Amino acid sequence: MNTPRDPALWLWAAAAALALFAAAGATMRVYRRRSRRRRLLERLERIAYATEHQVQVPDGMGGYFHVDHLLLTPRGVLILDTRRVPGLIFGGDQMSEWTVMARGRRYTFENPQPALYDRIAAVKALVGETPVDGLLVFSNLGKFAKGRPKAVIMLDALEVEFPAVERESEAGTAAAGYRDAWTAMVAQLRPSPHEFTNL
């Protein structure tokens, strides 16, 4: 078997192998991201009678708020703001910024509670007397070092707090009373351009 002696051929072969390796890695990342998204949506479908994902809700002043997930549950409408934040999280109700320590680095992000409360108010304006609640759902990759602030829940606790719905149950019958308000709200939503948050 003859071995190519031209260095250009070796360089070309190495570049082709590197490109194939990079493409395979990118394909795997896309597959994992889509798989996480599918699993999250399946979880949310189990705990809700109806769902809307990645939408914009009118803010009552001519603008819109982005909402990750809206769910119709036995308790009314539930807003979920999902966050993938790996590492130790230090956050509190009175803190304007929350801090994350992960993999030897430290960074901060704005306290997400006020924005969630704005979204809750906007949805309440659309659904009238129907109960509305909201939660900040953090992936299981993170851990709150000094306790969880208000309205924060970890992904694994979501189905404990909101068990799978039984569509023929009394709770299902009660939720049917929220259906008209839900339908009227959905008619006022529009798709959001924001990227889906994979947990």
PyMOL CGO cylinders between C-alpha atoms (Angstrom):
from pymol import cmd
from pymol.cgo import CYLINDER

trace = [
    CYLINDER, 0.00, 0.00, 0.00, 1.39, 3.37, -1.06, 0.3, 1, 1, 1, 1, 1, 1,
    CYLINDER, 1.39, 3.37, -1.06, 1.41, 6.09, 1.57, 0.3, 1, 1, 1, 1, 1, 1,
    CYLINDER, 1.41, 6.09, 1.57, 0.90, 9.64, 0.26, 0.3, 1, 1, 1, 1, 1, 1,
    CYLINDER, 0.90, 9.64, 0.26, 4.12, 11.62, 0.65, 0.3, 1, 1, 1, 1, 1, 1,
    CYLINDER, 4.12, 11.62, 0.65, 2.73, 15.02, -0.30, 0.3, 1, 1, 1, 1, 1, 1,
    CYLINDER, 2.73, 15.02, -0.30, 2.35, 17.13, 2.90, 0.3, 1, 1, 1, 1, 1, 1,
    CYLINDER, 2.35, 17.13, 2.90, -0.60, 18.94, 1.30, 0.3, 1, 1, 1, 1, 1, 1,
    CYLINDER, -0.60, 18.94, 1.30, -2.52, 15.65, 1.16, 0.3, 1, 1, 1, 1, 1, 1,
    CYLINDER, -2.52, 15.65, 1.16, -1.83, 15.03, 4.85, 0.3, 1, 1, 1, 1, 1, 1,
    CYLINDER, -1.83, 15.03, 4.85, -3.00, 18.53, 5.72, 0.3, 1, 1, 1, 1, 1, 1,
    CYLINDER, -3.00, 18.53, 5.72, -6.13, 18.08, 3.62, 0.3, 1, 1, 1, 1, 1, 1,
    CYLINDER, -6.13, 18.08, 3.62, -6.89, 14.73, 5.28, 0.3, 1, 1, 1, 1, 1, 1,
    CYLINDER, -6.89, 14.73, 5.28, -6.33, 16.19, 8.76, 0.3, 1, 1, 1, 1, 1, 1,
    CYLINDER, -6.33, 16.19, 8.76, -8.57, 19.18, 7.99, 0.3, 1, 1, 1, 1, 1, 1,
    CYLINDER, -8.57, 19.18, 7.99, -11.31, 16.87, 6.66, 0.3, 1, 1, 1, 1, 1, 1,
    CYLINDER, -11.31, 16.87, 6.66, -11.10, 14.68, 9.77, 0.3, 1, 1, 1, 1, 1, 1,
    CYLINDER, -11.10, 14.68, 9.77, -11.25, 17.73, 12.02, 0.3, 1, 1, 1, 1, 1, 1,
    CYLINDER, -11.25, 17.73, 12.02, -14.28, 19.08, 10.14, 0.3, 1, 1, 1, 1, 1, 1,
    CYLINDER, -14.28, 19.08, 10.14, -16.06, 15.73, 10.46, 0.3, 1, 1, 1, 1, 1, 1,
    CYLINDER, -16.06, 15.73, 10.46, -15.28, 15.62, 14.18, 0.3, 1, 1, 1, 1, 1, 1,
    CYLINDER, -15.28, 15.62, 14.18, -16.62, 19.17, 14.68, 0.3, 1, 1, 1, 1, 1, 1,
    CYLINDER, -16.62, 19.17, 14.68, -19.77, 18.39, 12.68, 0.3, 1, 1, 1, 1, 1, 1,
    CYLINDER, -19.77, 18.39, 12.68, -20.38, 15.24, 14.73, 0.3, 1, 1, 1, 1, 1, 1,
    CYLINDER, -20.38, 15.24, 14.73, -19.98, 17.24, 17.96, 0.3, 1, 1, 1, 1, 1, 1,
    CYLINDER, -19.98, 17.24, 17.96, -22.38, 19.94, 16.76, 0.3, 1, 1, 1, 1, 1, 1,
    CYLINDER, -22.38, 19.94, 16.76, -24.91, 17.29, 15.73, 0.3, 1, 1, 1, 1, 1, 1,
    CYLINDER, -24.91, 17.29, 15.73, -24.71, 15.67, 19.17, 0.3, 1, 1, 1, 1, 1, 1,
    CYLINDER, -24.71, 15.67, 19.17, -25.22, 19.04, 20.91, 0.3, 1, 1, 1, 1, 1, 1,
    CYLINDER, -25.22, 19.04, 20.91, -28.29, 19.76, 18.78, 0.3, 1, 1, 1, 1, 1, 1,
    CYLINDER, -28.29, 19.76, 18.78, -29.65, 16.27, 19.47, 0.3, 1, 1, 1, 1, 1, 1,
    CYLINDER, -29.65, 16.27, 19.47, -29.13, 16.65, 23.25, 0.3, 1, 1, 1, 1, 1, 1,
    CYLINDER, -29.13, 16.65, 23.25, -30.73, 20.11, 23.25, 0.3, 1, 1, 1, 1, 1, 1,
    CYLINDER, -30.73, 20.11, 23.25, -33.77, 18.84, 21.31, 0.3, 1, 1, 1, 1, 1, 1,
    CYLINDER, -33.77, 18.84, 21.31, -34.01, 15.81, 23.58, 0.3, 1, 1, 1, 1, 1, 1,
    CYLINDER, -34.01, 15.81, 23.58, -34.00, 18.01, 26.72, 0.3, 1, 1, 1, 1, 1, 1,
    CYLINDER, -34.00, 18.01, 26.72, -36.64, 20.24, 25.16, 0.3, 1, 1, 1, 1, 1, 1,
    CYLINDER, -36.64, 20.24, 25.16, -38.86, 17.28, 24.30, 0.3, 1, 1, 1, 1, 1, 1,
    CYLINDER, -38.86, 17.28, 24.30, -38.56, 15.87, 27.83, 0.3, 1, 1, 1, 1, 1, 1,
    CYLINDER, -38.56, 15.87, 27.83, -39.39, 19.25, 29.39, 0.3, 1, 1, 1, 1, 1, 1,
    CYLINDER, -39.39, 19.25, 29.39, -42.46, 19.72, 27.20, 0.3, 1, 1, 1, 1, 1, 1,
    CYLINDER, -42.46, 19.72, 27.20, -43.63, 16.18, 28.02, 0.3, 1, 1, 1, 1, 1, 1,
    CYLINDER, -43.63, 16.18, 28.02, -43.34, 16.97, 31.75, 0.3, 1, 1, 1, 1, 1, 1,
    CYLINDER, -43.34, 16.97, 31.75, -45.31, 20.17, 31.34, 0.3, 1, 1, 1, 1, 1, 1,
    CYLINDER, -45.31, 20.17, 31.34, -48.02, 18.45, 29.27, 0.3, 1, 1, 1, 1, 1, 1,
    CYLINDER, -48.02, 18.45, 29.27, -48.51, 15.91, 32.09, 0.3, 1, 1, 1, 1, 1, 1,
    CYLINDER, -48.51, 15.91, 32.09, -49.26, 18.57, 34.71, 0.3, 1, 1, 1, 1, 1, 1,
    CYLINDER, -49.26, 18.57, 34.71, -51.54, 20.76, 32.57, 0.3, 1, 1, 1, 1, 1, 1,
    CYLINDER, -51.54, 20.76, 32.57, -54.83, 20.59, 30.69, 0.3, 1, 1, 1, 1, 1, 1,
    CYLINDER, -54.83, 20.59, 30.69, -53.50, 23.00, 28.04, 0.3, 1, 1, 1, 1, 1, 1,
    CYLINDER, -53.50, 23.00, 28.04, -50.16, 24.69, 27.37, 0.3, 1, 1, 1, 1, 1, 1,
    CYLINDER, -50.16, 24.69, 27.37, -48.66, 27.54, 25.39, 0.3, 1, 1, 1, 1, 1, 1,
    CYLINDER, -48.66, 27.54, 25.39, -44.89, 27.84, 24.98, 0.3, 1, 1, 1, 1, 1, 1,
    CYLINDER, -44.89, 27.84, 24.98, -42.57, 30.72, 23.99, 0.3, 1, 1, 1, 1, 1, 1,
    CYLINDER, -42.57, 30.72, 23.99, -45.23, 33.40, 23.65, 0.3, 1, 1, 1, 1, 1, 1,
    CYLINDER, -45.23, 33.40, 23.65, -45.61, 37.13, 24.11, 0.3, 1, 1, 1, 1, 1, 1,
    CYLINDER, -45.61, 37.13, 24.11, -48.33, 38.49, 26.41, 0.3, 1, 1, 1, 1, 1, 1,
    CYLINDER, -48.33, 38.49, 26.41, -49.68, 42.05, 26.01, 0.3, 1, 1, 1, 1, 1, 1,
    CYLINDER, -49.68, 42.05, 26.01, -48.41, 44.27, 28.83, 0.3, 1, 1, 1, 1, 1, 1,
    CYLINDER, -48.41, 44.27, 28.83, -51.43, 46.61, 28.72, 0.3, 1, 1, 1, 1, 1, 1,
    CYLINDER, -51.43, 46.61, 28.72, -49.35, 49.55, 27.48, 0.3, 1, 1, 1, 1, 1, 1,
    CYLINDER, -49.35, 49.55, 27.48, -48.87, 48.62, 23.85, 0.3, 1, 1, 1, 1, 1, 1,
    CYLINDER, -48.87, 48.62, 23.85, -45.90, 46.32, 24.45, 0.3, 1, 1, 1, 1, 1, 1,
    CYLINDER, -45.90, 46.32, 24.45, -45.41, 42.65, 25.22, 0.3, 1, 1, 1, 1, 1, 1,
    CYLINDER, -45.41, 42.65, 25.22, -43.78, 40.45, 27.85, 0.3, 1, 1, 1, 1, 1, 1,
    CYLINDER, -43.78, 40.45, 27.85, -42.02, 37.24, 26.83, 0.3, 1, 1, 1, 1, 1, 1,
    CYLINDER, -42.02, 37.24, 26.83, -43.34, 34.16, 28.66, 0.3, 1, 1, 1, 1, 1, 1,
    CYLINDER, -43.34, 34.16, 28.66, -41.56, 30.80, 28.48, 0.3, 1, 1, 1, 1, 1, 1,
    CYLINDER, -41.56, 30.80, 28.48, -44.56, 28.62, 29.37, 0.3, 1, 1, 1, 1, 1, 1,
    CYLINDER, -44.56, 28.62, 29.37, -48.23, 29.13, 30.20, 0.3, 1, 1, 1, 1, 1, 1,
    CYLINDER, -48.23, 29.13, 30.20, -50.12, 26.18, 31.67, 0.3, 1, 1, 1, 1, 1, 1,
    CYLINDER, -50.12, 26.18, 31.67, -53.77, 25.65, 32.49, 0.3, 1, 1, 1, 1, 1, 1,
    CYLINDER, -53.77, 25.65, 32.49, -53.75, 23.61, 35.70, 0.3, 1, 1, 1, 1, 1, 1,
    CYLINDER, -53.75, 23.61, 35.70, -56.41, 22.59, 38.23, 0.3, 1, 1, 1, 1, 1, 1,
    CYLINDER, -56.41, 22.59, 38.23, -55.38, 25.72, 40.19, 0.3, 1, 1, 1, 1, 1, 1,
    CYLINDER, -55.38, 25.72, 40.19, -55.76, 28.14, 37.28, 0.3, 1, 1, 1, 1, 1, 1,
    CYLINDER, -55.76, 28.14, 37.28, -53.13, 29.62, 34.97, 0.3, 1, 1, 1, 1, 1, 1,
    CYLINDER, -53.13, 29.62, 34.97, -49.48, 28.96, 35.80, 0.3, 1, 1, 1, 1, 1, 1,
    CYLINDER, -49.48, 28.96, 35.80, -46.60, 30.97, 34.33, 0.3, 1, 1, 1, 1, 1, 1,
    CYLINDER, -46.60, 30.97, 34.33, -43.22, 29.26, 34.23, 0.3, 1, 1, 1, 1, 1, 1,
    CYLINDER, -43.22, 29.26, 34.23, -39.99, 31.13, 33.63, 0.3, 1, 1, 1, 1, 1, 1,
    CYLINDER, -39.99, 31.13, 33.63, -37.34, 28.46, 33.02, 0.3, 1, 1, 1, 1, 1, 1,
    CYLINDER, -37.34, 28.46, 33.02, -33.63, 28.94, 33.77, 0.3, 1, 1, 1, 1, 1, 1,
    CYLINDER, -33.63, 28.94, 33.77, -30.62, 26.71, 33.08, 0.3, 1, 1, 1, 1, 1, 1,
    CYLINDER, -30.62, 26.71, 33.08, -28.10, 27.93, 35.63, 0.3, 1, 1, 1, 1, 1, 1,
    CYLINDER, -28.10, 27.93, 35.63, -25.43, 25.40, 36.63, 0.3, 1, 1, 1, 1, 1, 1,
    CYLINDER, -25.43, 25.40, 36.63, -23.48, 25.90, 39.85, 0.3, 1, 1, 1, 1, 1, 1,
    CYLINDER, -23.48, 25.90, 39.85, -24.10, 27.36, 43.29, 0.3, 1, 1, 1, 1, 1, 1,
    CYLINDER, -24.10, 27.36, 43.29, -26.67, 30.15, 43.21, 0.3, 1, 1, 1, 1, 1, 1,
    CYLINDER, -26.67, 30.15, 43.21, -26.85, 32.85, 45.86, 0.3, 1, 1, 1, 1, 1, 1,
    CYLINDER, -26.85, 32.85, 45.86, -30.11, 34.77, 45.59, 0.3, 1, 1, 1, 1, 1, 1,
    CYLINDER, -30.11, 34.77, 45.59, -32.65, 36.44, 47.81, 0.3, 1, 1, 1, 1, 1, 1,
    CYLINDER, -32.65, 36.44, 47.81, -35.93, 38.31, 47.61, 0.3, 1, 1, 1, 1, 1, 1,
    CYLINDER, -35.93, 38.31, 47.61, -34.32, 41.66, 48.50, 0.3, 1, 1, 1, 1, 1, 1,
    CYLINDER, -34.32, 41.66, 48.50, -31.23, 41.27, 46.32, 0.3, 1, 1, 1, 1, 1, 1,
    CYLINDER, -31.23, 41.27, 46.32, -31.15, 43.14, 43.00, 0.3, 1, 1, 1, 1, 1, 1,
    CYLINDER, -31.15, 43.14, 43.00, -28.61, 40.67, 41.58, 0.3, 1, 1, 1, 1, 1, 1,
    CYLINDER, -28.61, 40.67, 41.58, -28.11, 36.97, 42.17, 0.3, 1, 1, 1, 1, 1, 1,
    CYLINDER, -28.11, 36.97, 42.17, -24.65, 35.43, 42.07, 0.3, 1, 1, 1, 1, 1, 1,
    CYLINDER, -24.65, 35.43, 42.07, -23.55, 32.12, 40.54, 0.3, 1, 1, 1, 1, 1, 1,
    CYLINDER, -23.55, 32.12, 40.54, -20.33, 30.26, 41.26, 0.3, 1, 1, 1, 1, 1, 1,
    CYLINDER, -20.33, 30.26, 41.26, -19.54, 27.51, 38.80, 0.3, 1, 1, 1, 1, 1, 1,
    CYLINDER, -19.54, 27.51, 38.80, -16.38, 25.90, 37.45, 0.3, 1, 1, 1, 1, 1, 1,
    CYLINDER, -16.38, 25.90, 37.45, -14.10, 28.38, 39.13, 0.3, 1, 1, 1, 1, 1, 1,
    CYLINDER, -14.10, 28.38, 39.13, -15.85, 31.45, 37.85, 0.3, 1, 1, 1, 1, 1, 1,
    CYLINDER, -15.85, 31.45, 37.85, -18.32, 33.87, 39.35, 0.3, 1, 1, 1, 1, 1, 1,
    CYLINDER, -18.32, 33.87, 39.35, -21.00, 35.91, 37.61, 0.3, 1, 1, 1, 1, 1, 1,
    CYLINDER, -21.00, 35.91, 37.61, -24.24, 37.69, 38.43, 0.3, 1, 1, 1, 1, 1, 1,
    CYLINDER, -24.24, 37.69, 38.43, -27.65, 38.05, 36.83, 0.3, 1, 1, 1, 1, 1, 1,
    CYLINDER, -27.65, 38.05, 36.83, -30.58, 40.31, 37.58, 0.3, 1, 1, 1, 1, 1, 1,
    CYLINDER, -30.58, 40.31, 37.58, -33.07, 39.10, 40.19, 0.3, 1, 1, 1, 1, 1, 1,
    CYLINDER, -33.07, 39.10, 40.19, -35.78, 37.50, 38.00, 0.3, 1, 1, 1, 1, 1, 1,
    CYLINDER, -35.78, 37.50, 38.00, -38.61, 37.87, 40.54, 0.3, 1, 1, 1, 1, 1, 1,
    CYLINDER, -38.61, 37.87, 40.54, -39.78, 41.42, 39.55, 0.3, 1, 1, 1, 1, 1, 1,
    CYLINDER, -39.78, 41.42, 39.55, -40.02, 40.41, 35.87, 0.3, 1, 1, 1, 1, 1, 1,
    CYLINDER, -40.02, 40.41, 35.87, -42.06, 37.33, 36.86, 0.3, 1, 1, 1, 1, 1, 1,
    CYLINDER, -42.06, 37.33, 36.86, -44.42, 39.50, 38.92, 0.3, 1, 1, 1, 1, 1, 1,
    CYLINDER, -44.42, 39.50, 38.92, -44.90, 41.78, 35.89, 0.3, 1, 1, 1, 1, 1, 1,
    CYLINDER, -44.90, 41.78, 35.89, -45.81, 38.76, 33.76, 0.3, 1, 1, 1, 1, 1, 1,
    CYLINDER, -45.81, 38.76, 33.76, -48.28, 37.56, 36.40, 0.3, 1, 1, 1, 1, 1, 1,
    CYLINDER, -48.28, 37.56, 36.40, -49.97, 40.99, 36.42, 0.3, 1, 1, 1, 1, 1, 1,
    CYLINDER, -49.97, 40.99, 36.42, -50.19, 41.01, 32.61, 0.3, 1, 1, 1, 1, 1, 1,
    CYLINDER, -50.19, 41.01, 32.61, -51.78, 37.56, 32.50, 0.3, 1, 1, 1, 1, 1, 1,
    CYLINDER, -51.78, 37.56, 32.50, -54.19, 38.45, 35.32, 0.3, 1, 1, 1, 1, 1, 1,
    CYLINDER, -54.19, 38.45, 35.32, -55.39, 41.38, 33.24, 0.3, 1, 1, 1, 1, 1, 1,
    CYLINDER, -55.39, 41.38, 33.24, -56.27, 38.93, 30.44, 0.3, 1, 1, 1, 1, 1, 1,
    CYLINDER, -56.27, 38.93, 30.44, -58.00, 36.18, 32.44, 0.3, 1, 1, 1, 1, 1, 1,
    CYLINDER, -58.00, 36.18, 32.44, -60.06, 38.18, 34.93, 0.3, 1, 1, 1, 1, 1, 1,
    CYLINDER, -60.06, 38.18, 34.93, -61.13, 36.15, 37.97, 0.3, 1, 1, 1, 1, 1, 1,
    CYLINDER, -61.13, 36.15, 37.97, -59.17, 33.03, 36.99, 0.3, 1, 1, 1, 1, 1, 1,
    CYLINDER, -59.17, 33.03, 36.99, -56.33, 32.42, 39.50, 0.3, 1, 1, 1, 1, 1, 1,
    CYLINDER, -56.33, 32.42, 39.50, -52.83, 33.13, 38.15, 0.3, 1, 1, 1, 1, 1, 1,
    CYLINDER, -52.83, 33.13, 38.15, -49.54, 32.06, 39.70, 0.3, 1, 1, 1, 1, 1, 1,
    CYLINDER, -49.54, 32.06, 39.70, -45.95, 32.08, 38.50, 0.3, 1, 1, 1, 1, 1, 1,
    CYLINDER, -45.95, 32.08, 38.50, -42.75, 30.19, 39.23, 0.3, 1, 1, 1, 1, 1, 1,
    CYLINDER, -42.75, 30.19, 39.23, -39.10, 30.49, 38.33, 0.3, 1, 1, 1, 1, 1, 1,
    CYLINDER, -39.10, 30.49, 38.33, -38.06, 26.94, 37.40, 0.3, 1, 1, 1, 1, 1, 1,
    CYLINDER, -38.06, 26.94, 37.40, -34.33, 26.28, 37.70, 0.3, 1, 1, 1, 1, 1, 1,
    CYLINDER, -34.33, 26.28, 37.70, -32.64, 23.25, 36.17, 0.3, 1, 1, 1, 1, 1, 1,
    CYLINDER, -32.64, 23.25, 36.17, -31.29, 20.57, 38.46, 0.3, 1, 1, 1, 1, 1, 1,
    CYLINDER, -31.29, 20.57, 38.46, -27.76, 21.60, 37.43, 0.3, 1, 1, 1, 1, 1, 1,
    CYLINDER, -27.76, 21.60, 37.43, -27.91, 24.43, 39.94, 0.3, 1, 1, 1, 1, 1, 1,
    CYLINDER, -27.91, 24.43, 39.94, -28.32, 24.57, 43.69, 0.3, 1, 1, 1, 1, 1, 1,
    CYLINDER, -28.32, 24.57, 43.69, -29.39, 27.46, 45.88, 0.3, 1, 1, 1, 1, 1, 1,
    CYLINDER, -29.39, 27.46, 45.88, -26.67, 27.63, 48.52, 0.3, 1, 1, 1, 1, 1, 1,
    CYLINDER, -26.67, 27.63, 48.52, -28.67, 29.49, 51.18, 0.3, 1, 1, 1, 1, 1, 1,
    CYLINDER, -28.67, 29.49, 51.18, -32.25, 28.45, 50.54, 0.3, 1, 1, 1, 1, 1, 1,
    CYLINDER, -32.25, 28.45, 50.54, -34.60, 29.19, 47.68, 0.3, 1, 1, 1, 1, 1, 1,
    CYLINDER, -34.60, 29.19, 47.68, -36.13, 32.65, 47.29, 0.3, 1, 1, 1, 1, 1, 1,
    CYLINDER, -36.13, 32.65, 47.29, -39.88, 33.12, 46.82, 0.3, 1, 1, 1, 1, 1, 1,
    CYLINDER, -39.88, 33.12, 46.82, -41.44, 31.76, 43.61, 0.3, 1, 1, 1, 1, 1, 1,
    CYLINDER, -41.44, 31.76, 43.61, -38.36, 29.59, 42.90, 0.3, 1, 1, 1, 1, 1, 1,
    CYLINDER, -38.36, 29.59, 42.90, -38.66, 25.85, 42.33, 0.3, 1, 1, 1, 1, 1, 1,
    CYLINDER, -38.66, 25.85, 42.33, -36.22, 23.26, 41.06, 0.3, 1, 1, 1, 1, 1, 1,
    CYLINDER, -36.22, 23.26, 41.06, -37.23, 21.25, 38.00, 0.3, 1, 1, 1, 1, 1, 1,
    CYLINDER, -37.23, 21.25, 38.00, -37.43, 17.93, 39.86, 0.3, 1, 1, 1, 1, 1, 1,
    CYLINDER, -37.43, 17.93, 39.86, -39.85, 19.42, 42.39, 0.3, 1, 1, 1, 1, 1, 1,
    CYLINDER, -39.85, 19.42, 42.39, -42.27, 20.69, 39.76, 0.3, 1, 1, 1, 1, 1, 1,
    CYLINDER, -42.27, 20.69, 39.76, -44.20, 17.44, 39.41, 0.3, 1, 1, 1, 1, 1, 1,
    CYLINDER, -44.20, 17.44, 39.41, -44.35, 17.10, 43.20, 0.3, 1, 1, 1, 1, 1, 1,
    CYLINDER, -44.35, 17.10, 43.20, -45.93, 20.54, 43.50, 0.3, 1, 1, 1, 1, 1, 1,
    CYLINDER, -45.93, 20.54, 43.50, -48.12, 19.97, 40.43, 0.3, 1, 1, 1, 1, 1, 1,
    CYLINDER, -48.12, 19.97, 40.43, -48.95, 16.27, 40.04, 0.3, 1, 1, 1, 1, 1, 1,
    CYLINDER, -48.95, 16.27, 40.04, -50.03, 14.86, 36.70, 0.3, 1, 1, 1, 1, 1, 1,
    CYLINDER, -50.03, 14.86, 36.70, -53.58, 15.90, 35.89, 0.3, 1, 1, 1, 1, 1, 1,
    CYLINDER, -53.58, 15.90, 35.89, -56.45, 13.47, 35.65, 0.3, 1, 1, 1, 1, 1, 1,
    CYLINDER, -56.45, 13.47, 35.65, -58.71, 14.83, 32.99, 0.3, 1, 1, 1, 1, 1, 1,
    CYLINDER, -58.71, 14.83, 32.99, -61.84, 13.11, 34.31, 0.3, 1, 1, 1, 1, 1, 1,
    CYLINDER, -61.84, 13.11, 34.31, -61.33, 14.13, 37.95, 0.3, 1, 1, 1, 1, 1, 1,
    CYLINDER, -61.33, 14.13, 37.95, -63.16, 16.76, 40.01, 0.3, 1, 1, 1, 1, 1, 1,
    CYLINDER, -63.16, 16.76, 40.01, -60.14, 19.03, 39.60, 0.3, 1, 1, 1, 1, 1, 1,
    CYLINDER, -60.14, 19.03, 39.60, -60.47, 18.59, 35.84, 0.3, 1, 1, 1, 1, 1, 1,
    CYLINDER, -60.47, 18.59, 35.84, -64.10, 19.63, 36.04, 0.3, 1, 1, 1, 1, 1, 1,
    CYLINDER, -64.10, 19.63, 36.04, -63.12, 22.69, 38.08, 0.3, 1, 1, 1, 1, 1, 1,
    CYLINDER, -63.12, 22.69, 38.08, -60.41, 23.60, 35.57, 0.3, 1, 1, 1, 1, 1, 1,
    CYLINDER, -60.41, 23.60, 35.57, -63.03, 23.46, 32.82, 0.3, 1, 1, 1, 1, 1, 1,
    CYLINDER, -63.03, 23.46, 32.82, -64.45, 26.60, 34.43, 0.3, 1, 1, 1, 1, 1, 1,
    CYLINDER, -64.45, 26.60, 34.43, -61.19, 28.36, 33.52, 0.3, 1, 1, 1, 1, 1, 1,
    CYLINDER, -61.19, 28.36, 33.52, -61.34, 27.22, 29.89, 0.3, 1, 1, 1, 1, 1, 1,
    CYLINDER, -61.34, 27.22, 29.89, -63.18, 30.28, 28.51, 0.3, 1, 1, 1, 1, 1, 1,
    CYLINDER, -63.18, 30.28, 28.51, -60.72, 32.67, 30.16, 0.3, 1, 1, 1, 1, 1, 1,
    CYLINDER, -60.72, 32.67, 30.16, -57.83, 30.54, 28.88, 0.3, 1, 1, 1, 1, 1, 1,
    CYLINDER, -57.83, 30.54, 28.88, -59.20, 30.58, 25.32, 0.3, 1, 1, 1, 1, 1, 1,
    CYLINDER, -59.20, 30.58, 25.32, -59.70, 34.35, 25.42, 0.3, 1, 1, 1, 1, 1, 1,
    CYLINDER, -59.70, 34.35, 25.42, -56.14, 34.80, 26.69, 0.3, 1, 1, 1, 1, 1, 1,
    CYLINDER, -56.14, 34.80, 26.69, -54.60, 32.52, 24.04, 0.3, 1, 1, 1, 1, 1, 1,
    CYLINDER, -54.60, 32.52, 24.04, -56.31, 34.59, 21.33, 0.3, 1, 1, 1, 1, 1, 1,
    CYLINDER, -56.31, 34.59, 21.33, -54.28, 37.61, 22.47, 0.3, 1, 1, 1, 1, 1, 1,
    CYLINDER, -54.28, 37.61, 22.47, -50.89, 35.89, 22.54, 0.3, 1, 1, 1, 1, 1, 1,
    CYLINDER, -50.89, 35.89, 22.54, -48.32, 35.97, 19.78, 0.3, 1, 1, 1, 1, 1, 1,
    CYLINDER, -48.32, 35.97, 19.78, -45.23, 33.83, 19.15, 0.3, 1, 1, 1, 1, 1, 1,
    CYLINDER, -45.23, 33.83, 19.15, -42.05, 35.01, 20.85, 0.3, 1, 1, 1, 1, 1, 1,
    CYLINDER, -42.05, 35.01, 20.85, -38.74, 35.34, 19.02, 0.3, 1, 1, 1, 1, 1, 1,
    CYLINDER, -38.74, 35.34, 19.02, -36.81, 34.42, 22.19, 0.3, 1, 1, 1, 1, 1, 1,
    CYLINDER, -36.81, 34.42, 22.19, -34.81, 31.22, 22.18, 0.3, 1, 1, 1, 1, 1, 1,
    CYLINDER, -34.81, 31.22, 22.18, -36.25, 28.22, 24.00, 0.3, 1, 1, 1, 1, 1, 1,
    CYLINDER, -36.25, 28.22, 24.00, -34.61, 27.63, 27.40, 0.3, 1, 1, 1, 1, 1, 1,
    CYLINDER, -34.61, 27.63, 27.40, -33.58, 23.99, 27.66, 0.3, 1, 1, 1, 1, 1, 1,
    CYLINDER, -33.58, 23.99, 27.66, -33.44, 22.62, 31.17, 0.3, 1, 1, 1, 1, 1, 1,
]
cmd.load_cgo(trace, "trace")
